[in-house]
Amino acid sequence: MQNHFELFHLPATFTIDMGALDAAYRDVQGQVHPDRFVNATDAEKRVAMQWATRANEAYQTLKNPQKRAQYLCELNGVDLKTESNTAMPMDFLMQQMEWRETLGEARGERDADALDALDEQVKRERKNKLAAIGQQLDAGQYEQAAQGVRALMFLDKFGEELNFAFEALEH
């Protein structure tokens, strides 16, 4: 069974050419489009549908940097253990606690400027984390990258909480 990168004839690296990914996806979708199988047997139609579904899944995984990083770790034998391994470096945990405190205060005071500032910090941290993960993955450092991917999951969850706080201000 081909992996997602092989399906699209791309190198299995974090840094990928998005234009090449888009073109390869369109090519695969064109080959398995239902219009091409109008006169096919039910079995052929089913296989084409399975390929289309697989291509969609592969495309969505590779297009999203966090999902691509997670996939590369797993592809290279590193289980992220997202359910059981929540251990994080102390400085990261301290930062999370500070952000939660700031979020709580901003919510309580209905302070949109404080929420904006916090949102900028989280986005900057996420961008820096993704860049570091990309370098680690492209250097074959999958274990180190896995720690970063777990941290990204924390950041994304916190980003969702921030969005809820913004929505609460608007209502």
Secondary structure, DSSP 8 states (H G I E B T S, - for coil): ---HHHHTT--SSSS--HHHHHHHHHHHHHHH-GGGGTTS-HHHHHHHHHHHHHHHHHHHHHHSHHHHHHHHHHHTT----TTT-----HHHHHHHHHHHHHHHHHHHHT-HHHHHHHHHHHHHHHHHHHHHHHHHHHTT-HHHHHHHHHHHHHHHHHHHHHHHHHHHHH-
